[in-house]
Amino acid sequence: MNQTVEFKPDLKYTYATGRIRVLETKLLSSSKVEKMINSRSISDVLIYLEDTAYDDTVGEMKDPGKYGEFVKIERLISFDLMERLILDPDVKHLFRIPYDFHNLKVLLKRRLSEVATSIVLSDFGTIPAEVMKTAFETDNFHLLPEFMREVIGQALAQHYLKKNLKSMEFLIDNLEYNHLLFLSKKTNIPFLVTYVKIKIDLTNISTFLRIKYFNTKDNVEEALIEGGNLQLRFFLQLISESPESLPSFFSNNPYLYLIEEGVRKIIEDGSFSIFDKESENYIMNYMKLSRYVTFGIEPIVAYFVSREQDLNIIKMILVGKLNEIPTEEIRQRIPITFN
Amino acid sequence: MDGVGIAIAGSAMAAFLAGIGSAIGIGIVGQQAAGVLSEDPEKFGSLFILVVLPGTQGFYGFLASMLAMGKITPNLTMIDGWRILFACLPIAIAGFVSAIHQGKVCAAGANLVAKRADQAMKGVMYAVMVETYAVLGLIITIFLLAKV
């Protein structure tokens, strides 16, 4: 992790930081995750979640197969804590808006595609899922905030122009990250601006590798998102390069390790699992920088992101155990934790 | 302003500057400790010493102020008035600045206690390092007042 960032101490968050420092101790540790992976049964996995931040919800979980419900309840707890501890509404929006865009994509697909989508709407956005649904059913888009109306207008125009759902999705992704970057810059917190830029870079690298290795007909320029640390022209010059030579182009930037590891596995068997895992690890290592902050918003954001990571890990282990996936295979896909 | 007025100003500065510093310092670490306690009330004992540490500068300022007041007589010359005021400055300024910084070090110590309560004394030791400079300020103020 070569990523550097400037921290701005903020005395508004002294109480919150103290509270978060205790809560951090209840996040999953690497040793606990290892024990969960090595568990013989699902009930053993759940035993290891006792004395963690997820203790109460796990205690009430009757059927491990309903892990989706567990994740939903825990996510509600995360957002509730965030609402109470974070004073800046733009920061809260930064983490809720991706759910708005998720809902938007689902509703647009339902409207424009002939194939019915079974993906459910999320309740974690800034706009209630019911309001979005009503807006689409009644064509009354004035129920939605102005930024969302603009996104819908641009997305529909793109679809009518290109007659291609994927192209529309790329545009929505672009608009989503542009909005997130705008919000992060508005907060004037360098940690958040860098976080969004890292997310853009990782999304771009992932999109680029997928287009390149799966040889899709997608337009690279259309698929990549502007605003990250890596410029679009950097990716365009790599289009004709061989897969093996790709890491050498990243030798001067902090993503070298994840490119090396990810590309090696992709060349080996076409699997993106290591790349995806290393991307998660990269973000988590970035979040760990918040340990050096005595008081500020950074530890709260890091706690929120780490909790999400924990939920993903628990979900992956439960799914793995339910489907009797070999332990080694599960281990290979599990990213690092905050502790 | 006569010598008495100048000396009173010096004595007041020692008390209120060091006192303000302590109030700010305790305010910082107090909030952080309250955050820790809201999740883990059993850490009260380990946190208490960290919360009170930035308060000592206020006492040093109070002590220096009392000593300065003892030097004030009705026929104090202007020169002696200025001497008392300048003698009060070391604890007034060192107390004000060190109390705020000590509050921040103690807040970092409170974070340490949040994770490792058994390491609380290490956090206290770092905070005591900051205290040294307030103590030096007080000693100089006492010696200078003795010369008036």
Contacts between the chains, C-beta under 8 A, distances in Angstrom:
chain1	res1	chain2	res2	distance
A	11	B	28	6.5
A	14	B	28	5.8
A	14	B	31	3.9
A	14	B	32	4.6
A	14	B	35	7.0
A	14	B	107	6.2
A	15	B	31	4.5
A	15	B	32	6.9
A	15	B	34	5.7
A	15	B	35	4.2
A	15	B	38	7.9
A	16	B	35	6.1
A	17	B	32	6.3
A	17	B	35	6.4
A	17	B	107	8.0
A	17	B	111	7.0
A	18	B	31	7.1
A	18	B	32	4.0
A	18	B	33	6.3
A	18	B	34	6.7
A	18	B	35	2.6
A	18	B	36	4.2
A	18	B	37	7.9
A	18	B	38	7.8
A	18	B	107	7.7
A	18	B	110	5.7
A	18	B	111	6.9
A	18	B	114	6.4
A	19	B	35	3.8
A	19	B	36	6.9
A	19	B	38	5.5
A	19	B	39	5.5
A	20	B	35	7.5
A	21	B	35	7.6
A	21	B	36	6.5
A	21	B	110	7.8
A	21	B	111	4.6
A	21	B	114	3.6
A	21	B	115	6.2
A	22	B	35	7.8
A	22	B	36	5.5
A	22	B	39	3.8
A	22	B	40	4.9
A	22	B	114	4.6
A	22	B	115	7.8
A	23	B	39	6.0
A	24	B	114	7.9
A	24	B	115	7.2
A	25	B	114	7.2
A	25	B	115	5.6
A	294	B	32	7.9
A	294	B	104	6.4
A	294	B	107	5.4
A	294	B	108	4.6
A	294	B	111	6.3
A	295	B	28	7.6
A	295	B	32	6.5
A	295	B	107	6.0
